[in-house]
Amino acid sequence: MKTTFRISEKEYMQAMNLASKSSPRQWGLIFMMVLAVTAVLSSLGSGTRLDIAFNSLLILIIFGVVIFIYLPYVIRKGYRQNKDIQGTHAIELLDNGIELSSPTTVANVPWDHIVKWRQKGDWIFLYRTSRAFHMLPKSVATNGFDLPLLIDRLTQNVGDPV
């Protein structure tokens, strides 16, 4: 049975934020980059503690602006430009996979084309590559979709969630 759903801009922002949460390894790399840039900038100056503190603060402000202002702007802009995301979507559970459709696209996704999946918050993410994914709000269960069966089939055919 096909079940339809829509994704609002607010839901899209929430899903993208959940999907893009950085791992501890990525935070470690960011921290190392901040230290490296601080060291370079401090070596160009007088190298005093004040220089080091100022450079560190400057770099952290730049990261903050990118993470909290620029990235949300880009995500909202992407949602507003992509009419497919704003339209009505449908999902149907098949024996050999799932069928996902949007206003202009139908995708039959066999189980072996899903490399991993995860549940975060109110969302299920089905990854076709390490970065490309389909997102499914768990609220589809209120429209009659058998979410526990999907989770069971994903576990059987793809493996445990990551």
TORZA-460172 format. One record per residue: x, y, z of N, C-alpha, C, O in turn; residue in three letters; residue number from 1. Coordinates in Angstrom, 1 decimal. Example, Ala and Ser with C-alpha at 12.3 -4.5 7.8 and 13.67 -1.06 7.14 Angstrom:
% residues 2
13.2;-5.7;7.8;12.3;-4.5;7.8;13.2;-3.3;7.8;14.2;-3.3;8.5;ala;1
12.8;-2.2;7.1;13.7;-1.1;7.1;12.9;0.0;7.9;13.4;1.1;8.0;ser;2
This chain:
% residues 162
0.8;-1.2;0.0;0.0;0.0;0.0;0.9;1.2;0.0;1.8;1.4;0.8;met;1
0.6;2.1;-0.9;1.4;3.4;-1.0;0.9;4.4;0.1;-0.3;4.5;0.3;lys;2
1.8;5.0;0.7;1.5;6.0;1.8;2.2;7.3;1.3;3.3;7.3;0.9;thr;3
1.4;8.4;1.4;1.9;9.7;1.0;2.3;10.5;2.2;1.8;10.3;3.3;thr;4
3.2;11.5;2.0;3.6;12.4;3.0;4.2;13.6;2.4;4.6;13.6;1.2;phe;5
4.3;14.7;3.1;5.0;15.9;2.7;6.1;16.3;3.7;6.0;15.9;4.9;arg;6
7.0;17.0;3.3;8.1;17.5;4.1;8.1;19.0;4.1;8.4;19.6;3.1;ile;7
7.9;19.6;5.3;7.9;21.1;5.4;9.3;21.6;5.4;10.3;20.8;5.6;ser;8
9.5;22.9;5.3;10.8;23.5;5.4;11.4;23.2;6.7;12.6;22.9;6.9;glu;9
10.6;23.4;7.8;11.1;23.2;9.1;11.6;21.7;9.3;12.6;21.4;9.9;lys;10
10.8;20.8;8.8;11.1;19.3;8.9;12.4;19.0;8.1;13.3;18.3;8.6;glu;11
12.5;19.7;6.9;13.7;19.5;6.1;14.9;20.0;6.8;16.0;19.3;6.8;tyr;12
14.8;21.1;7.5;16.0;21.7;8.2;16.3;20.7;9.4;17.5;20.4;9.6;met;13
15.3;20.2;10.1;15.6;19.3;11.2;16.3;18.0;10.6;17.3;17.5;11.2;gln;14
15.8;17.5;9.5;16.4;16.2;9.0;17.8;16.5;8.5;18.7;15.6;8.8;ala;15
18.0;17.6;7.8;19.4;17.8;7.4;20.4;18.1;8.5;21.5;17.6;8.4;met;16
19.9;18.7;9.6;20.7;18.9;10.8;21.1;17.5;11.4;22.2;17.3;11.8;asn;17
20.1;16.7;11.5;20.3;15.3;12.1;21.2;14.5;11.2;22.1;13.8;11.7;leu;18
21.0;14.6;9.9;21.8;13.8;9.0;23.3;14.3;8.9;24.2;13.5;8.6;ala;19
23.5;15.5;9.2;24.8;16.1;9.0;25.6;16.3;10.4;26.6;16.9;10.4;ser;20
25.1;15.7;11.4;25.8;15.8;12.7;27.2;15.2;12.5;27.4;14.1;12.0;lys;21
28.1;15.9;13.0;29.5;15.5;12.9;29.9;14.4;13.9;29.4;14.4;15.0;ser;22
30.7;13.5;13.5;31.2;12.5;14.4;32.3;13.0;15.3;32.8;14.1;15.0;ser;23
32.6;12.3;16.3;33.8;12.7;17.1;35.0;12.9;16.3;35.9;13.7;16.6;pro;24
35.2;12.0;15.4;36.4;12.1;14.5;36.4;13.4;13.7;37.5;14.1;13.6;arg;25
35.3;13.8;13.2;35.2;15.1;12.4;35.4;16.3;13.3;36.1;17.2;13.0;gln;26
34.9;16.2;14.6;35.1;17.3;15.5;36.6;17.4;15.9;37.2;18.5;16.0;trp;27
37.3;16.2;16.0;38.7;16.2;16.2;39.5;16.8;15.1;40.4;17.6;15.4;gly;28
39.1;16.6;13.9;39.7;17.2;12.7;39.5;18.7;12.7;40.5;19.4;12.4;leu;29
38.3;19.1;13.0;38.1;20.6;13.1;39.0;21.2;14.2;39.6;22.3;14.0;ile;30
39.0;20.6;15.3;39.9;21.1;16.4;41.3;21.2;16.0;42.0;22.1;16.3;phe;31
41.8;20.1;15.3;43.2;20.1;14.8;43.4;21.2;13.8;44.5;21.9;13.8;met;32
42.4;21.5;12.9;42.6;22.6;12.0;42.6;23.9;12.7;43.4;24.8;12.3;met;33
41.8;24.1;13.7;41.8;25.4;14.5;43.2;25.5;15.1;43.8;26.6;15.0;val;34
43.7;24.5;15.7;45.1;24.6;16.3;46.1;24.9;15.3;47.0;25.7;15.5;leu;35
46.1;24.2;14.1;47.1;24.5;13.1;47.0;25.9;12.5;48.0;26.6;12.4;ala;36
45.8;26.4;12.2;45.7;27.8;11.7;46.1;28.8;12.8;46.7;29.8;12.5;val;37
45.7;28.5;14.1;46.2;29.4;15.2;47.7;29.4;15.3;48.3;30.5;15.4;thr;38
48.3;28.3;15.1;49.8;28.2;15.2;50.4;29.0;14.1;51.4;29.7;14.3;ala;39
49.9;28.9;12.9;50.4;29.6;11.7;50.2;31.1;11.9;51.2;31.9;11.7;val;40
49.0;31.5;12.3;48.8;32.9;12.5;49.6;33.5;13.6;50.1;34.6;13.5;leu;41
49.8;32.7;14.7;50.6;33.2;15.8;52.1;33.3;15.4;52.7;34.2;15.9;ser;42
52.5;32.4;14.6;53.9;32.5;14.2;54.2;33.7;13.3;55.3;34.2;13.2;ser;43
53.1;34.1;12.6;53.3;35.3;11.7;53.3;36.6;12.6;53.9;37.6;12.2;leu;44
52.6;36.6;13.7;52.6;37.7;14.6;53.8;37.6;15.6;54.8;37.1;15.4;gly;45
53.5;38.2;16.8;54.6;38.3;17.8;54.6;37.0;18.6;55.6;36.7;19.3;ser;46
53.6;36.2;18.5;53.5;34.9;19.2;53.2;35.0;20.7;53.4;34.0;21.4;gly;47
52.7;36.1;21.1;52.3;36.3;22.5;51.1;35.5;22.8;50.3;35.1;21.9;thr;48
50.8;35.3;24.1;49.6;34.6;24.5;48.3;35.4;24.0;47.3;34.8;23.7;arg;49
48.4;36.7;24.0;47.3;37.5;23.5;47.0;37.2;22.0;45.9;37.1;21.6;leu;50
48.1;37.1;21.2;48.0;36.8;19.8;47.3;35.4;19.6;46.4;35.3;18.8;asp;51
47.7;34.5;20.4;47.2;33.1;20.3;45.7;33.1;20.7;44.9;32.5;20.0;ile;52
45.4;33.8;21.7;44.0;33.8;22.2;43.1;34.6;21.1;42.0;34.1;20.8;ala;53
43.6;35.7;20.6;42.9;36.4;19.6;42.7;35.6;18.4;41.5;35.5;17.8;phe;54
43.7;34.9;17.9;43.6;34.1;16.7;42.6;33.0;16.9;41.8;32.6;16.0;asn;55
42.7;32.3;18.0;41.8;31.2;18.3;40.3;31.7;18.3;39.5;31.0;17.8;ser;56
40.1;32.8;19.0;38.8;33.4;19.0;38.3;33.8;17.7;37.1;33.5;17.3;leu;57
39.1;34.4;16.8;38.7;34.7;15.5;38.3;33.5;14.7;37.3;33.5;14.0;leu;58
39.1;32.4;14.8;38.8;31.2;14.0;37.5;30.6;14.5;36.7;30.1;13.7;ile;59
37.3;30.5;15.8;36.1;30.0;16.3;34.9;30.8;15.9;33.8;30.2;15.6;leu;60
35.0;32.1;15.8;33.9;33.0;15.4;33.6;32.7;13.9;32.4;32.6;13.5;ile;61
34.6;32.5;13.1;34.4;32.1;11.7;33.7;30.8;11.6;32.7;30.7;10.8;ile;62
34.1;29.8;12.3;33.4;28.5;12.3;32.0;28.7;12.7;31.1;28.1;12.1;phe;63
31.7;29.4;13.8;30.4;29.7;14.3;29.5;30.3;13.2;28.3;29.9;13.1;gly;64
30.0;31.3;12.5;29.2;32.0;11.5;28.9;31.0;10.4;27.8;30.9;9.9;val;65
29.9;30.2;10.0;29.6;29.2;8.9;28.6;28.1;9.4;27.6;27.9;8.7;val;66
28.7;27.6;10.6;27.9;26.5;11.1;26.5;27.0;11.4;25.5;26.3;11.1;ile;67
26.3;28.2;12.1;25.1;28.6;12.6;24.3;29.6;11.7;23.1;29.9;11.9;phe;68
25.0;30.2;10.7;24.3;31.2;9.9;24.4;30.8;8.4;23.3;30.7;7.8;ile;69
25.6;30.5;7.9;25.7;30.2;6.5;25.0;28.9;6.1;24.3;28.8;5.1;tyr;70
25.4;27.8;6.8;24.8;26.5;6.4;23.3;26.4;6.5;22.7;25.9;5.6;leu;71
22.6;26.9;7.6;21.2;27.0;7.6;20.6;27.8;6.4;19.6;27.4;5.8;pro;72
21.3;28.9;6.0;20.8;29.6;4.9;20.9;28.8;3.6;19.9;28.8;2.8;tyr;73
22.0;28.1;3.4;22.1;27.2;2.2;21.1;26.1;2.2;20.5;25.8;1.1;val;74
20.8;25.5;3.4;19.8;24.4;3.4;18.4;25.0;3.1;17.7;24.4;2.3;ile;75
18.0;26.1;3.7;16.7;26.7;3.4;16.6;27.1;1.9;15.6;26.8;1.3;arg;76
17.7;27.7;1.4;17.7;28.0;0.0;17.5;26.8;-0.9;16.7;26.8;-1.9;lys;77
18.2;25.7;-0.6;18.0;24.5;-1.4;16.6;23.9;-1.3;16.1;23.5;-2.3;gly;78
16.0;24.0;-0.1;14.6;23.5;0.0;13.7;24.4;-0.9;12.8;23.9;-1.6;tyr;79
13.8;25.7;-0.8;12.9;26.6;-1.5;13.1;26.5;-3.1;12.2;26.7;-3.8;arg;80
14.3;26.2;-3.5;14.6;26.0;-4.9;14.1;24.7;-5.5;13.8;24.6;-6.7;gln;81
14.1;23.6;-4.7;13.8;22.3;-5.1;12.3;22.0;-4.9;11.9;21.7;-3.8;asn;82
11.5;22.1;-6.0;10.1;22.0;-5.9;9.7;20.5;-5.6;8.6;20.2;-5.1;lys;83
10.6;19.6;-6.0;10.3;18.2;-5.7;10.2;17.9;-4.2;9.4;17.2;-3.8;asp;84
11.1;18.5;-3.4;11.1;18.3;-2.0;9.9;18.8;-1.4;9.4;18.3;-0.4;ile;85
9.3;19.9;-1.9;8.1;20.6;-1.4;6.9;19.8;-1.7;5.8;20.1;-1.0;gln;86
6.9;18.9;-2.7;5.7;18.3;-3.1;5.3;17.1;-2.3;5.9;16.8;-1.2;gly;87
4.3;16.3;-2.7;3.8;15.1;-2.0;4.7;14.0;-2.4;4.9;13.7;-3.6;thr;88
5.2;13.2;-1.4;6.0;12.0;-1.7;5.2;10.8;-1.3;4.2;10.9;-0.6;his;89
5.6;9.7;-1.8;5.0;8.4;-1.5;6.0;7.3;-1.3;7.1;7.4;-1.8;ala;90
5.7;6.4;-0.4;6.5;5.2;-0.2;5.7;4.0;-0.2;4.5;4.0;0.3;ile;91
6.2;2.9;-0.8;5.5;1.6;-0.8;6.6;0.6;-0.5;7.7;0.5;-1.1;glu;92
6.2;-0.3;0.4;7.1;-1.4;0.8;6.9;-2.6;-0.1;5.8;-3.1;-0.2;leu;93
8.0;-3.0;-0.8;7.9;-4.1;-1.7;8.6;-5.3;-1.1;9.4;-5.2;-0.2;leu;94
8.5;-6.5;-1.7;9.2;-7.7;-1.2;10.7;-7.5;-1.4;11.5;-7.9;-0.6;asp;95
11.1;-6.9;-2.5;12.5;-6.8;-2.8;13.1;-5.5;-2.5;14.3;-5.3;-2.9;asn;96
12.4;-4.6;-1.9;12.9;-3.3;-1.6;11.8;-2.3;-1.3;10.7;-2.7;-0.7;gly;97
12.0;-1.0;-1.6;11.0;0.0;-1.5;10.8;0.8;-2.7;11.8;0.9;-3.5;ile;98
9.7;1.4;-2.9;9.5;2.3;-4.0;9.2;3.7;-3.4;8.3;3.9;-2.6;glu;99
10.0;4.6;-3.7;9.9;6.0;-3.3;9.5;6.9;-4.5;10.1;6.7;-5.6;leu;100
8.5;7.8;-4.3;8.2;8.6;-5.4;8.0;10.1;-5.0;7.6;10.3;-3.8;ser;101
8.3;11.0;-5.8;8.1;12.4;-5.6;7.3;12.9;-6.8;6.9;12.1;-7.7;ser;102
7.0;14.2;-6.9;6.1;14.6;-8.0;6.7;14.3;-9.4;5.9;14.2;-10.3;pro;103
8.0;14.2;-9.5;8.6;14.0;-10.9;9.4;12.7;-11.0;9.9;12.4;-12.1;thr;104
9.6;11.9;-9.9;10.5;10.8;-9.9;9.9;9.6;-9.2;9.2;9.8;-8.2;thr;105
10.2;8.4;-9.7;9.8;7.2;-9.1;11.1;6.4;-8.9;11.8;6.2;-9.9;val;106
11.5;6.0;-7.7;12.7;5.2;-7.5;12.4;3.9;-6.9;11.9;3.9;-5.7;ala;107
12.7;2.8;-7.6;12.6;1.5;-7.0;14.0;1.2;-6.4;14.9;1.1;-7.1;asn;108
14.0;1.0;-5.1;15.3;0.8;-4.4;15.3;-0.6;-3.8;14.7;-0.8;-2.8;val;109
16.1;-1.5;-4.5;16.2;-2.8;-3.9;17.0;-2.8;-2.7;17.8;-1.9;-2.4;pro;110
16.8;-3.8;-1.8;17.6;-3.8;-0.5;19.1;-3.8;-0.7;19.8;-3.1;0.1;trp;111
19.6;-4.4;-1.8;21.0;-4.4;-1.9;21.6;-3.1;-2.5;22.8;-3.0;-2.6;asp;112
20.7;-2.2;-2.8;21.2;-0.8;-3.2;21.3;0.1;-2.0;21.7;1.3;-2.1;his;113
20.8;-0.3;-0.8;20.9;0.5;0.4;22.1;0.0;1.2;22.2;-1.1;1.6;ile;114
23.1;0.9;1.3;24.4;0.5;1.9;24.4;0.6;3.4;25.1;-0.2;4.1;val;115
23.5;1.5;3.9;23.3;1.6;5.4;22.1;2.3;5.6;21.5;3.0;4.8;lys;116
21.6;2.3;6.9;20.5;3.0;7.3;20.6;3.4;8.7;21.4;2.8;9.5;trp;117
19.9;4.5;9.1;19.9;4.9;10.5;18.6;5.6;10.9;17.8;6.0;10.0;arg;118
18.4;5.5;12.2;17.2;6.2;12.7;17.8;7.3;13.6;18.6;7.1;14.5;gln;119
17.3;8.5;13.4;17.7;9.6;14.3;16.4;10.5;14.5;15.8;11.0;13.5;lys;120
16.1;10.7;15.7;14.9;11.5;16.0;13.7;11.0;15.4;13.3;9.8;15.5;gly;121
13.0;11.8;14.6;11.8;11.5;13.9;12.0;11.0;12.5;11.1;11.1;11.7;asp;122
13.2;10.6;12.2;13.6;10.3;10.8;14.2;9.0;10.6;14.9;8.5;11.6;trp;123
14.1;8.4;9.4;14.8;7.2;9.0;15.6;7.7;7.8;15.0;8.2;6.8;ile;124
16.9;7.4;7.7;17.7;7.8;6.6;18.2;6.5;5.9;18.7;5.6;6.5;phe;125
17.9;6.4;4.6;18.3;5.2;3.8;19.4;5.7;2.9;19.2;6.4;1.9;leu;126
20.6;5.2;3.1;21.8;5.6;2.4;22.0;4.7;1.2;22.1;3.5;1.3;tyr;127
22.1;5.4;0.0;22.5;4.6;-1.2;24.0;4.7;-1.5;24.5;3.8;-2.2;arg;128
24.6;5.7;-0.9;26.1;5.8;-0.9;26.4;6.3;0.5;25.5;6.5;1.3;thr;129
27.7;6.6;0.8;28.0;7.0;2.1;27.5;8.4;2.4;27.4;8.8;3.5;ser;130
27.1;9.2;1.4;26.6;10.6;1.6;25.2;10.8;1.0;24.5;11.7;1.5;arg;131
24.8;10.0;0.0;23.5;10.3;-0.7;22.4;9.4;0.0;22.6;8.2;0.2;ala;132
21.3;10.0;0.4;20.3;9.3;1.2;18.9;9.7;0.8;18.7;10.8;0.3;phe;133
18.0;8.9;1.1;16.5;9.2;1.1;16.1;9.4;2.6;16.6;8.7;3.4;his;134
15.3;10.4;2.8;14.9;10.6;4.2;13.4;10.3;4.3;12.6;10.7;3.4;met;135
13.0;9.6;5.3;11.6;9.2;5.6;11.2;9.6;7.0;11.8;9.2;7.9;leu;136
10.2;10.5;7.1;9.7;10.9;8.4;9.0;9.7;9.0;8.2;9.0;8.4;pro;137
9.2;9.5;10.3;8.5;8.4;11.0;7.0;8.6;11.1;6.3;7.7;11.4;lys;138
6.6;9.9;10.9;5.2;10.2;10.9;4.4;9.5;9.8;3.1;9.6;9.9;ser;139
5.0;8.9;8.9;4.3;8.1;7.8;3.5;7.0;8.5;2.5;6.5;7.9;val;140
3.9;6.6;9.7;3.1;5.5;10.4;1.7;6.0;10.7;0.8;5.1;10.8;ala;141
1.5;7.3;10.9;0.2;7.8;11.2;-0.7;7.8;10.0;-1.9;7.9;10.1;thr;142
-0.1;7.7;8.8;-0.9;7.6;7.5;-1.1;6.2;7.1;-1.6;5.9;6.0;asn;143
-0.8;5.2;7.9;-1.1;3.8;7.6;0.1;3.0;7.1;0.0;1.8;6.8;gly;144
1.3;3.6;7.1;2.5;2.9;6.6;3.0;2.0;7.8;3.0;2.4;8.9;phe;145
3.4;0.8;7.5;3.9;-0.2;8.5;5.4;0.0;8.7;6.2;-0.6;8.2;asp;146
5.7;1.0;9.6;7.0;1.3;9.9;7.8;0.2;10.6;9.0;0.0;10.3;leu;147
7.2;-0.5;11.6;7.9;-1.6;12.2;8.3;-2.7;11.2;9.4;-3.3;11.3;pro;148
7.5;-2.9;10.1;7.8;-3.9;9.1;9.0;-3.4;8.3;9.9;-4.2;7.9;leu;149
9.0;-2.1;7.9;10.2;-1.5;7.2;11.4;-1.7;8.0;12.5;-2.1;7.5;leu;150
11.4;-1.4;9.3;12.6;-1.5;10.1;13.1;-2.9;10.2;14.3;-3.2;10.2;ile;151
12.1;-3.9;10.3;12.4;-5.3;10.4;13.1;-5.7;9.1;14.1;-6.4;9.1;asp;152
12.5;-5.3;7.9;13.1;-5.7;6.6;14.5;-5.0;6.4;15.4;-5.7;5.8;arg;153
14.6;-3.8;6.8;15.9;-3.2;6.7;17.0;-3.9;7.5;18.1;-4.1;7.1;leu;154
16.6;-4.3;8.7;17.5;-5.1;9.6;17.9;-6.4;9.0;19.1;-6.8;9.0;thr;155
16.9;-7.1;8.4;17.2;-8.4;7.8;18.0;-8.3;6.5;18.9;-9.1;6.3;gln;156
17.7;-7.3;5.7;18.3;-7.2;4.4;19.5;-6.3;4.3;20.4;-6.5;3.4;asn;157
19.6;-5.3;5.1;20.7;-4.4;5.1;21.7;-4.5;6.3;22.9;-4.4;6.1;val;158
21.1;-4.8;7.4;21.9;-4.9;8.6;21.3;-4.0;9.7;20.4;-3.3;9.5;gly;159
22.0;-4.0;10.8;21.6;-3.1;11.9;21.8;-1.6;11.5;22.7;-1.3;10.7;asp;160
21.0;-0.7;12.1;21.3;0.7;11.8;22.6;1.2;12.4;23.1;0.6;13.3;pro;161
23.2;2.2;11.7;24.5;2.7;12.1;24.3;4.0;12.9;25.2;4.6;13.4;val;162
